[in-house]
Amino acid sequence: MDDKQLADLLKYCSPKQLYIVTWNNILKLLFCPFKVLVLTDIGTLKKGQIVWVEEVKITQELKTVYIIKGQGYYYNYFDIKVDN
């Protein structure tokens, strides 16, 4: 994806929102900050810790990045905790 295509895509994105599909196929809109469970030790974060996602970004390769405590982490190190 080139810079122009990424810029066009980002026009429709917000760093403060994330759409998810729950385990029972319900589409939900999450607003930052939202809670995630750390699945493996990464950086200063420890496995089992619950942390807050401040913003959601994407890389040029369209991989989701969570901003937590001012640092960027790929989404696959976390499990989103949805309150009912």
C-alpha distances in whole Angstrom, upper triangle without the diagonal:
4,7,8,6,7,10,11,10,12,15,16,16,19,20,23,22,21,22,23,25,29,30,32,30,30,27,27,26,26,27,27,29,29,30,29,31,30,30,30,31,28,28,31,31,33,33,35,34,33,31,30,26,26,22,19,16,12,10,7,7,9,12,15,17,21,22,26,29,26,24,21,21,19,20,21,24,26,27,27,31,32,35,37
4,6,5,6,9,10,11,12,15,17,17,20,20,24,24,23,24,26,28,32,34,36,33,33,30,30,28,28,28,28,30,30,32,31,33,32,32,32,33,30,30,33,33,35,35,37,36,35,33,31,27,27,23,20,17,14,12,8,10,11,15,17,19,22,23,27,29,26,25,22,22,21,22,24,27,28,30,30,33,34,37,39
4,6,5,6,9,10,10,13,15,15,18,18,22,22,22,24,26,28,32,34,36,33,33,29,29,27,27,27,26,28,29,31,30,32,31,32,32,33,29,29,32,32,35,35,37,36,34,32,30,26,25,21,19,15,13,11,8,11,12,15,17,18,21,22,25,27,24,23,20,22,21,22,24,27,28,30,29,33,33,37,39
4,5,5,6,9,10,11,14,15,17,19,22,22,23,24,26,29,32,35,36,33,33,29,29,27,27,27,27,29,30,32,32,34,34,34,35,35,32,32,35,34,37,38,39,38,36,33,31,27,26,22,20,17,15,14,11,13,14,17,19,20,23,24,28,30,27,26,23,24,23,24,27,29,30,32,31,34,34,37,39
4,5,5,6,9,10,12,13,16,18,21,21,20,21,23,25,29,31,33,30,29,26,26,24,25,25,25,28,28,31,30,32,32,32,33,34,31,31,34,33,36,36,37,36,35,32,30,26,25,22,19,16,13,12,10,11,11,15,17,19,22,23,27,29,27,25,22,23,21,22,24,27,28,29,28,32,32,35,36
4,5,5,6,9,11,11,13,14,18,18,18,19,21,24,27,30,31,28,28,24,24,22,22,22,22,24,25,27,26,29,29,29,30,31,28,28,30,30,32,33,34,33,31,28,26,23,22,18,15,12,9,9,7,9,9,12,13,15,18,19,23,25,23,22,19,20,18,19,21,24,25,26,25,29,29,32,34
4,5,5,7,9,10,13,14,17,18,18,20,22,25,29,31,33,30,29,26,25,22,23,22,22,24,25,28,28,31,30,31,32,33,30,29,31,31,34,35,36,34,32,29,27,23,22,18,16,13,11,12,10,13,12,15,16,17,19,20,24,26,23,22,20,21,20,21,24,26,27,28,27,30,30,33,35
4,6,5,8,10,13,15,18,18,18,19,22,24,28,31,32,29,28,24,24,22,23,22,23,25,26,29,29,32,32,33,34,35,32,32,34,33,36,36,37,36,34,31,28,25,23,20,17,15,13,14,12,14,13,16,17,19,21,22,26,28,26,25,22,24,22,22,25,28,28,29,27,30,30,33,34
4,5,6,7,11,13,16,15,15,15,18,21,24,27,28,25,24,21,21,18,19,19,20,22,23,26,25,28,28,29,31,32,29,29,31,30,33,33,34,32,30,28,25,22,21,17,14,12,10,12,11,12,10,13,13,16,18,19,23,26,24,23,20,21,19,19,22,24,24,25,24,27,26,29,31
4,5,5,8,9,13,13,13,15,18,21,24,27,29,26,24,21,20,17,18,17,17,20,21,24,24,27,27,28,29,30,27,27,29,28,31,31,32,31,28,26,23,19,18,14,12,10,9,11,11,13,11,13,13,14,16,17,20,23,20,20,18,19,18,18,21,23,23,24,23,25,25,28,30
4,6,8,11,13,13,15,16,19,22,26,29,30,27,25,21,21,18,19,18,18,21,22,25,26,29,30,31,33,33,31,31,32,31,34,34,35,33,31,28,25,21,20,16,14,13,13,15,14,16,14,17,16,17,19,19,23,25,23,23,21,22,21,21,24,27,26,27,25,27,27,29,30
4,7,10,12,11,12,13,16,19,22,25,26,23,22,18,17,15,16,15,17,19,20,23,24,27,28,30,31,33,30,30,32,31,33,33,33,32,29,26,23,20,19,15,13,12,12,15,15,17,14,16,15,17,18,19,22,25,23,23,21,22,21,20,23,25,24,25,22,25,24,26,27
4,7,9,8,9,11,14,17,20,24,25,22,20,17,16,13,13,13,13,16,17,20,20,24,25,26,28,29,26,27,28,27,29,29,29,28,25,23,20,16,15,12,9,9,9,13,14,15,12,14,12,13,14,15,19,21,20,20,17,18,17,16,20,22,21,21,19,22,21,23,25
4,5,6,8,11,14,18,20,24,25,23,21,17,15,12,11,10,10,13,14,18,19,22,23,25,27,28,25,25,26,25,28,28,28,26,23,20,17,14,12,9,8,8,10,14,16,17,14,15,12,13,13,13,16,19,17,18,16,17,17,16,20,21,20,20,18,20,19,21,23
4,6,8,11,14,18,20,23,25,23,22,18,16,13,11,9,8,10,12,15,16,19,20,22,24,24,22,22,23,21,24,25,25,23,20,17,14,10,9,5,5,6,9,12,15,17,14,14,11,10,9,9,12,15,13,14,12,14,14,14,17,19,17,18,16,18,18,21,23
4,7,11,13,17,19,22,24,22,20,17,14,10,8,6,5,8,10,13,15,18,20,22,24,25,23,23,23,21,24,25,24,22,19,16,12,9,7,5,6,9,12,16,18,20,17,16,13,12,10,10,13,15,14,15,14,16,16,15,18,19,17,18,15,16,16,18,20
4,7,10,14,16,19,20,19,16,13,10,7,6,5,6,9,9,13,14,18,20,22,24,25,23,24,24,22,25,25,24,22,19,17,13,10,10,8,7,10,12,16,19,19,16,15,12,13,11,12,14,17,17,18,16,16,16,14,17,19,17,16,13,15,14,16,18
4,6,10,12,16,17,15,14,10,8,6,5,7,8,10,10,12,13,16,18,19,22,24,22,23,24,22,23,23,22,21,18,16,13,11,11,9,7,10,11,15,18,18,14,13,10,11,10,13,15,18,18,18,16,15,14,12,15,16,14,13,11,13,12,15,17
4,7,10,13,14,12,10,7,6,4,6,9,11,13,12,14,14,17,19,20,23,25,24,26,27,24,26,24,23,23,20,19,16,14,15,13,11,13,14,17,19,19,15,15,12,14,14,16,18,21,22,21,19,18,16,13,16,18,15,14,11,13,12,15,16
4,6,10,11,9,8,6,5,6,7,11,13,14,12,13,13,15,18,18,21,24,23,25,26,23,24,22,21,21,18,18,16,14,16,15,12,15,15,18,21,20,16,15,12,14,14,17,18,22,23,22,19,18,16,12,14,16,14,12,9,11,10,13,14
4,7,8,6,5,5,6,9,11,14,16,18,15,16,15,17,19,19,23,25,25,28,29,25,26,24,22,23,20,20,19,18,20,19,16,18,18,21,23,22,18,17,15,18,17,21,22,25,26,25,23,21,18,15,15,18,15,13,11,12,11,14,14
4,5,5,5,6,7,10,11,15,17,18,15,15,14,15,18,18,22,25,25,28,28,25,25,22,21,21,19,19,19,18,21,20,18,20,21,24,26,24,21,20,17,19,18,22,22,25,27,26,24,22,20,16,16,18,15,12,10,10,9,11,11
4,6,7,10,11,14,15,19,20,21,17,17,16,16,19,18,21,25,26,28,29,26,25,22,20,22,20,21,21,20,23,23,21,23,23,26,28,26,23,21,19,21,21,24,24,28,29,28,26,23,21,17,16,18,16,12,11,12,11,13,13
4,6,9,11,15,16,20,22,23,20,19,19,19,22,22,25,29,29,32,33,29,29,26,24,25,23,24,24,23,26,25,23,26,26,28,31,29,25,24,22,24,24,27,27,31,32,31,29,27,24,21,20,22,19,16,14,14,12,14,13
4,6,9,13,15,19,21,22,19,20,19,21,23,23,26,29,30,32,33,30,30,27,25,26,24,25,24,23,25,24,22,24,24,26,28,26,23,22,20,23,23,26,27,30,31,31,28,26,23,20,20,22,19,16,15,16,13,15,14
4,6,10,12,16,19,20,17,18,18,20,23,23,27,30,30,32,33,29,30,27,26,26,23,23,22,21,23,22,20,23,23,26,28,27,23,22,20,23,22,25,26,29,30,30,27,26,24,20,20,23,20,17,14,15,12,13,12
4,7,10,13,16,18,16,17,18,20,23,23,26,29,29,31,31,28,29,27,26,26,23,22,21,19,21,19,17,20,20,23,25,24,20,20,18,20,20,22,24,27,28,27,25,24,22,18,19,22,19,16,14,15,12,14,13
4,6,10,13,15,12,14,15,18,21,22,25,28,27,29,29,26,27,26,24,23,20,20,17,16,18,17,15,18,19,23,25,24,20,20,17,19,17,20,21,24,25,25,23,22,20,17,19,20,17,15,12,12,9,11,11
4,7,10,12,11,13,15,18,21,22,25,27,26,28,28,25,27,26,24,23,20,18,16,14,15,14,13,15,17,21,23,23,19,19,16,17,16,18,19,22,22,23,21,20,19,16,19,20,17,16,12,13,10,12,13
4,7,8,7,10,12,15,18,20,23,24,23,25,25,22,23,23,21,20,16,15,12,11,12,11,11,14,16,20,23,23,19,18,14,15,13,15,15,18,19,20,18,18,17,14,17,18,15,13,10,10,9,10,12
4,6,7,10,13,16,19,21,24,25,24,24,24,22,24,24,22,20,17,14,11,9,9,9,10,13,16,20,23,23,20,19,15,15,13,13,14,16,17,18,17,18,18,16,19,19,16,16,12,12,11,12,14
3,5,9,11,15,17,20,22,22,21,21,21,19,21,21,20,18,15,12,8,6,6,6,8,12,15,18,22,22,19,18,14,13,10,10,11,13,13,15,14,15,16,14,18,18,15,15,12,12,12,14,16
4,7,10,13,15,18,21,21,20,20,19,17,19,20,18,16,12,9,6,5,5,7,10,13,17,20,23,24,21,19,15,14,10,10,9,11,12,14,14,15,16,14,18,17,14,14,11,12,12,13,16
4,7,10,13,16,18,19,19,19,19,16,18,17,16,14,10,8,5,5,7,9,10,14,17,20,24,24,21,19,15,14,10,11,10,13,14,15,15,15,15,13,15,15,12,11,8,8,8,10,13
4,7,10,13,16,17,16,18,17,14,15,14,12,10,7,6,5,6,9,11,12,16,18,21,25,25,22,19,16,14,11,12,10,12,15,15,15,14,15,12,14,13,10,9,6,5,8,9,13
4,6,9,12,13,14,15,15,11,12,11,10,8,6,6,6,7,11,12,12,15,17,20,23,23,20,17,14,13,10,11,10,13,15,14,14,12,12,10,11,9,6,5,4,5,9,11,15
4,6,9,11,12,14,14,10,10,8,6,6,5,7,9,10,14,16,15,18,20,22,25,24,22,19,16,15,12,14,12,14,17,16,15,13,13,11,11,8,5,5,6,7,11,13,16
4,6,7,8,11,11,7,7,5,5,5,6,7,10,11,15,16,16,18,19,20,24,23,21,18,15,14,12,13,11,13,16,14,13,11,11,10,9,6,5,7,9,10,14,17,20
4,7,9,12,13,10,8,5,6,8,10,11,14,14,18,19,18,19,20,21,24,23,21,18,16,15,14,16,14,17,19,17,15,12,12,10,8,5,5,7,10,12,16,18,21
4,6,10,11,8,7,4,8,9,12,13,16,16,19,20,19,20,21,21,24,23,22,18,17,16,15,16,15,17,19,16,15,12,12,12,10,6,8,10,14,16,19,22,25
4,7,8,6,4,5,9,9,12,13,16,16,19,20,20,21,22,22,25,24,23,20,18,16,15,16,14,15,17,14,14,11,13,13,12,8,10,13,16,18,21,24,27
4,6,5,7,8,11,11,13,12,15,15,17,18,18,18,19,19,22,21,21,17,16,13,13,13,12,13,14,11,11,8,10,12,11,8,10,14,16,18,22,24,28
4,5,8,11,14,12,14,13,15,15,17,18,18,18,19,19,22,22,22,19,17,14,13,13,11,11,12,9,10,9,12,14,14,11,13,16,18,20,24,26,30
4,7,10,13,11,13,11,14,15,16,18,19,20,21,21,25,25,25,21,19,16,14,13,10,10,12,10,12,11,14,16,16,13,14,17,19,20,23,25,29
4,7,9,7,9,8,11,12,15,17,17,19,20,21,25,24,23,20,18,15,13,12,9,10,12,11,12,10,13,13,14,10,11,13,15,16,20,22,25
4,6,6,9,10,13,15,18,20,20,22,23,24,27,27,26,22,20,18,16,16,13,13,16,14,15,13,15,15,14,11,11,13,15,16,20,22,25
4,6,9,11,14,16,19,21,20,22,23,24,28,26,25,22,20,18,16,17,15,16,19,17,17,14,15,14,13,9,9,11,14,14,18,20,24
4,7,10,13,15,19,21,21,23,24,26,29,28,27,23,21,19,17,18,15,17,20,18,18,16,16,15,14,11,10,10,12,12,16,17,20
4,6,10,13,16,18,19,21,23,25,28,28,26,23,20,18,15,15,12,13,17,16,16,14,16,15,15,11,10,11,12,12,15,17,20
4,7,10,13,16,17,20,22,24,28,27,25,22,19,17,13,14,11,12,16,15,16,14,16,14,15,12,9,9,10,9,12,13,17
4,7,10,12,14,17,19,21,25,25,23,20,17,14,11,10,7,9,12,12,13,12,14,13,14,12,9,10,10,10,13,14,18
4,6,9,11,14,17,20,24,24,22,19,15,13,9,9,6,8,11,12,12,12,14,13,15,13,11,11,10,10,12,13,17
4,6,7,11,14,16,20,21,18,16,12,10,6,6,5,8,9,10,10,10,11,10,13,12,10,11,10,11,13,15,18
4,7,10,14,16,20,21,19,17,13,11,7,6,6,7,8,10,10,11,13,13,16,16,14,15,13,14,15,17,20
4,7,10,13,17,18,15,14,11,8,6,5,8,10,9,10,9,11,12,12,15,15,14,15,13,15,16,18,21
4,7,10,14,15,12,10,7,6,5,6,9,12,11,11,9,10,10,9,13,14,13,14,13,15,16,19,21
4,7,10,11,9,8,6,5,6,7,11,14,12,11,9,10,9,10,13,15,15,16,15,19,19,22,25
4,7,8,5,5,5,6,9,10,14,17,15,14,10,11,9,10,13,15,15,17,17,20,21,24,27
4,5,5,5,7,7,11,12,16,18,16,14,11,11,9,11,14,16,17,19,19,23,24,28,30
4,5,7,10,11,14,16,19,22,19,17,14,15,13,15,17,19,20,23,23,26,28,31,33
4,6,9,11,15,17,20,23,21,19,15,14,12,13,15,17,19,21,22,25,27,30,32
4,6,9,13,15,19,22,20,18,14,14,11,12,13,16,17,19,19,23,23,27,29
4,7,10,13,16,19,18,15,12,10,7,8,10,12,14,16,16,20,21,25,27
4,7,10,13,16,15,13,10,9,6,6,8,11,11,13,13,17,18,21,24
4,7,9,13,12,10,6,5,4,5,9,10,11,13,13,16,18,21,24
4,6,10,9,8,6,5,6,6,10,10,9,11,11,14,16,19,22
4,7,6,5,5,6,9,10,13,12,12,14,14,16,18,20,24
4,5,5,6,7,10,11,14,12,11,14,13,15,17,19,23
4,6,8,10,14,14,17,15,14,17,16,17,20,21,25
4,7,10,13,15,18,16,16,19,18,20,22,24,27
4,7,10,12,15,13,14,17,17,19,22,24,28
4,7,9,12,11,12,15,16,19,21,24,27
4,6,9,8,9,12,14,17,19,22,26
4,6,6,8,11,13,16,19,22,25
4,6,6,8,9,13,15,19,22
4,5,8,10,14,16,20,22
4,7,10,13,16,20,23
4,6,9,13,16,19
4,6,9,13,16
4,6,10,13
4,7,10
4,6
4
